[in-house]
Amino acid sequence: MKNSMILAGIVLAASVTGCVAVSGVHDDDAVRTNTDLAIRVCGGEQNVKEVNDEGYVCKTDD
């Protein structure tokens, strides 16, 4: 139940502020930390391709 509520919060936050794909959630705190880091490092939410509990991937111009 707790994980569902946290995941719902993450989804709600992403829908309000932008769209960040989240996958492979096993550690909610790590996902929150990696999401914040990804947004800063990638240059904004629009440049984040994916976030999981192990890290993040920025979008590229492929």
Beta strands, then each sheet from edge to edge (+ up, - down):
strand 1: 48-52
strand 2: 55-58
sheet 1: 1+ 2-
end
